């Protein structure tokens, strides 16, 4: 198979084999759902694991952010982190310690305690790989699931796309981008996007939830905005329709994608929160986010089951672009 996520049908078939016999499992593994939920007395324990295989300069910091995002979109507070670091032969001790210091700093910034993990120098790796496992907790009545969207709910997206993909491309392949015609200024700006505007949506989630009316949230990672919407719709048993002219694409992302022959809708997009919001609450949510310095815009709505995934442009609707794998995987495989 090609680099990237497993095909949806294969993943669905595999997850369908899981038999959950423990009644304390409230939400287990299923397509479109990125975190598990476990009954823990007066509250729920939310668990998540995710790796980082790109952006090796900040891999320790990065692995905390992507796991914290998937905890935060459930309404939970990230609390306890475990990390596995797989390191290539020949790596210098100073580099290992720098990765560990990044882990500690990122955890400290988000109020997370690093409680354990594993480190190993192993053969055959071209670069470090970090795998995080993060636990959080949430009061039962505050749990939010990506499967909670309802037909007619508005689709709200924060910041813009695609922060994560643009930053990775600028960090990992600046020479290729420059050769394709991307300006040096654009590459320089995008290189710093992991931190500013940043790939974290922890604050986005907290502000949106406090405003009220948020029914589902999702962090669009691999597969980009289109993939994230597809996962939310599938988890909720709905369709979706978006207005392409309202999708906020950063100018730098647009320039990089044009030059590299990529589609921003399919580019890994952490940093943008996707939320299903009750129509009557859209103004309150977007205003609260704007007041916190987080741009947000309504780009479409969830539609009844069986209506499919549509993208509207120039007043005409067509099937939403679908991507067999993330555009960044296609770029690096070329």
C-alpha positions in Angstrom: 0.0 0.0 0.0 1.0 3.6 -0.4 2.1 5.9 2.4 -0.8 7.5 4.3 -3.9 6.3 6.1 -5.2 2.9 5.5 -8.1 2.8 3.0 -11.4 3.5 4.7 -13.0 0.2 3.8 -10.0 -1.8 5.1 -9.9 0.2 8.3 -13.7 -0.2 8.8 -13.5 -3.9 8.2 -10.7 -4.3 10.7 -12.3 -2.2 13.4 -15.5 -4.2 12.9 -13.7 -7.3 14.2 -13.3 -5.7 17.6 -15.6 -7.2 20.3 -16.0 -5.0 23.4 -17.1 -7.0 26.4 -16.2 -4.5 29.0 -19.3 -2.4 29.8 -17.1 0.5 31.0 -16.1 1.3 27.4 -18.5 4.1 26.4 -16.9 4.7 23.0 -14.6 2.3 21.4 -12.7 2.2 18.1 -14.7 3.1 15.0 -14.2 5.0 11.8 -14.4 8.8 12.2 -13.8 8.6 16.0 -10.3 9.5 17.1 -10.5 9.0 20.9 -12.0 6.2 23.2 -14.1 7.0 26.2 -14.1 4.9 29.3 -16.5 5.1 32.3 -14.5 6.2 35.4 -17.0 6.8 38.2 -18.3 10.3 38.3 -16.6 11.2 35.0 -15.2 9.8 31.8 -11.6 9.0 30.9 -10.8 9.9 27.3 -7.8 8.2 25.6 -5.9 8.9 22.4 -2.7 7.7 20.7 -1.1 9.3 17.6 2.4 9.3 16.1 4.6 11.9 14.5 6.7 10.9 11.5 7.4 14.3 9.9 8.7 17.7 11.3 11.6 16.1 13.1 13.0 19.5 14.3 10.2 19.8 16.8 8.9 16.2 17.0 8.8 16.2 20.9 6.6 19.3 21.0 4.6 18.2 18.0 3.5 14.8 19.4 2.0 16.4 22.4 -0.1 18.9 20.4 -1.7 16.4 18.0 -2.7 14.1 20.9 -4.0 17.0 23.0 -6.1 18.2 20.0 -8.0 14.9 19.8 -8.6 14.9 23.6 -9.8 18.5 23.5 -12.4 18.0 20.7 -14.3 15.6 23.1 -14.6 18.4 25.6 -12.1 16.7 27.9 -9.0 18.2 29.5 -5.7 16.6 28.6 -4.0 15.3 31.7 -1.6 12.4 31.5 0.9 11.6 28.7 3.0 8.6 27.7 5.5 8.8 24.9 7.5 6.3 22.9 10.6 7.6 21.1 12.0 5.4 18.3 15.4 6.8 17.4 17.8 6.0 14.5 21.2 4.6 14.9 23.9 7.2 15.2 21.7 9.9 16.7 23.6 12.1 19.1 22.7 12.2 22.8 22.2 16.0 22.6 19.5 15.5 20.0 17.7 12.9 22.1 17.8 15.2 25.1 16.4 18.1 23.0 13.4 15.9 21.9 12.8 15.0 25.6 13.0 18.7 26.6 10.4 19.5 23.9 8.1 16.9 25.3 8.4 18.4 28.8 7.9 22.0 27.7 4.9 21.1 25.6 3.3 19.1 28.5 4.1 22.0 30.9 2.4 24.5 28.6 -0.8 22.5 28.4 -0.9 21.3 32.1 -0.1 17.7 31.1 1.9 15.4 33.3 4.4 13.1 31.5 3.9 9.8 33.4 5.9 7.3 31.4 6.8 5.8 28.0 9.6 4.1 26.2 12.8 5.1 24.4 14.7 2.9 21.9 17.5 3.2 19.3 16.4 0.9 16.5 17.7 -0.1 13.1 16.3 0.9 9.7 14.9 4.3 10.7 15.9 7.4 8.6 14.6 9.8 11.3 13.1 9.9 14.8 9.5 8.7 15.3 7.5 9.8 18.3 4.3 8.1 19.4 2.1 9.6 22.1 -0.6 8.2 24.2 -2.6 10.8 26.1 -5.4 10.5 28.7 -7.8 13.2 29.7 -11.0 13.5 31.7 -14.4 15.1 31.3 -17.6 15.4 33.3 -20.2 13.1 31.8 -22.6 15.9 30.8 -19.8 17.8 29.0 -18.7 15.0 26.6 -18.7 15.9 23.0 -18.3 13.3 20.2 -17.5 13.7 16.5 -20.7 11.6 15.9 -22.9 14.2 17.6 -23.7 16.3 14.5 -27.3 16.7 13.5 -28.9 17.4 10.1 -29.1 21.1 9.6 -26.2 21.9 11.9 -23.8 24.5 10.6 -20.2 23.6 9.9 -17.8 26.1 11.5 -14.0 26.1 10.8 -11.4 28.1 12.8 -8.3 29.9 11.5 -7.8 28.4 8.0 -6.3 25.6 6.0 -3.9 24.0 5.9 -1.6 25.1 8.7 0.0 21.7 9.4 0.5 20.6 5.8 2.0 24.0 4.8 4.4 24.0 7.7 5.6 20.4 7.1 6.2 21.1 3.4 8.1 24.2 4.2 10.2 22.5 6.8 10.8 19.2 5.0 11.0 20.2 1.3 12.0 23.9 1.0 14.3 23.2 -2.0 11.5 21.4 -3.9 9.0 24.2 -3.2 11.5 26.8 -4.3 12.2 24.9 -7.5 8.5 24.8 -8.2 8.2 28.6 -7.9 7.2 29.2 -4.3 8.7 32.4 -3.0 11.3 32.4 -0.3 9.1 34.7 1.8 6.2 32.2 1.7 8.5 29.3 2.6 10.0 31.2 5.5 6.5 32.2 6.9 5.1 28.7 6.6 8.1 27.1 8.3 6.9 28.8 11.6 3.3 27.9 11.3 3.4 24.9 13.7 3.7 27.5 16.5 2.0 30.5 14.9 -0.8 30.4 14.0 -0.2 27.0 15.5 -1.5 23.5 15.1 -3.1 23.4 18.6 -6.9 23.6 18.8 -7.1 23.2 22.5 -8.0 26.8 23.1 -10.4 26.8 20.1 -12.3 24.0 21.7 -12.6 25.6 25.1 -13.8 28.9 23.7 -16.3 27.3 21.3 -17.7 25.1 24.0 -18.1 27.9 26.5 -20.2 29.8 23.9 -22.7 27.0 23.7 -24.5 25.1 20.9 -21.5 23.0 19.8 -22.7 19.4 19.1 -19.6 17.8 17.6 -15.9 18.7 17.0 -13.1 17.2 15.0 -9.4 17.9 14.4 -8.9 17.5 10.6 -5.5 15.8 10.4 -4.6 13.4 7.5 -7.0 13.8 4.6 -7.3 17.5 5.4 -10.6 19.4 5.6 -12.3 17.1 3.1 -11.2 14.1 5.1 -12.3 15.6 8.4 -15.7 16.4 7.1 -16.1 13.0 5.6 -15.2 11.4 9.0 -17.6 13.6 10.9 -20.4 12.9 8.5 -19.7 9.1 8.5 -19.6 9.0 12.3 -22.9 11.0 12.6 -24.6 9.1 9.8 -25.1 12.3 7.8 -24.2 14.1 4.6 -22.6 17.5 4.3 -22.5 20.4 1.9 -19.9 23.2 2.0 -19.4 26.5 0.1 -15.9 26.3 -1.4 -15.8 30.1 -1.6 -16.2 30.4 2.1 -13.4 27.9 3.0 -10.6 30.0 4.5 -7.4 29.0 2.7 -4.3 30.8 3.8 -2.6 32.6 0.9 0.7 30.9 1.7 -1.0 27.5 1.6 -2.7 28.4 -1.7 0.7 29.4 -3.2 2.4 26.2 -2.0 -0.4 24.0 -3.3 -0.6 25.7 -6.7 3.1 25.3 -7.2 3.3 21.7 -6.0 0.1 20.6 -7.7 -1.8 19.8 -4.5 -5.3 20.5 -3.4 -5.6 22.4 -0.1 -8.8 20.5 0.8 -6.8 17.2 1.0 -3.8 18.6 2.9 -3.2 17.6 6.5 -4.8 20.4 8.5 -4.3 20.3 12.2 -4.7 23.8 13.6 -8.2 24.2 12.2 -11.1 23.1 14.4 -14.1 21.7 12.6 -17.3 22.1 14.6 -21.0 21.2 14.1 -22.9 24.0 15.7 -26.7 24.5 16.2 -27.8 27.1 13.6 -29.1 29.4 16.3 -25.7 29.4 18.0 -23.4 30.1 15.1 -23.2 33.9 15.7 -22.4 33.3 19.4 -19.7 30.7 18.7 -18.0 32.7 15.9 -18.2 35.9 17.9 -16.7 34.3 21.0 -13.8 32.8 18.9 -13.2 36.2 17.3 -13.1 37.8 20.7 -10.4 35.4 21.7 -8.4 36.2 18.6 -9.4 33.1 16.7 -10.9 33.7 13.3 -13.9 31.4 12.6 -16.4 31.1 9.7 -19.4 29.1 8.8 -18.7 27.1 5.6 -21.7 24.9 5.2 -24.1 22.5 6.9 -24.6 18.9 7.7 -27.4 17.3 5.6 -29.7 14.3 6.1 -28.4 10.8 5.7 -28.0 9.7 2.1 -27.5 13.1 0.7 -23.8 12.6 0.2 -20.9 15.0 0.5 -21.2 18.1 -1.8 -19.1 21.2 -2.5 -20.8 24.3 -3.9 -18.9 26.8 -6.1 -20.4 29.5 -8.3 -23.8 28.5 -7.3 -23.3 24.9 -8.5 -22.9 21.8 -6.4 -20.6 18.9 -7.2 -19.3 15.9 -5.2 -16.8 17.0 -2.6 -13.2 16.2 -3.6 -12.2 12.8 -2.2 -8.6 11.8 -1.6 -7.3 8.3 -1.5 -4.5 9.5 0.8 -3.3 12.8 2.1 -1.9 15.2 -0.4 1.3 15.5 1.6 1.9 11.7 1.3 1.4 12.0 -2.4 3.9 14.9 -2.6 6.6 13.0 -0.7 6.0 9.8 -2.6 6.5 11.5 -6.0 
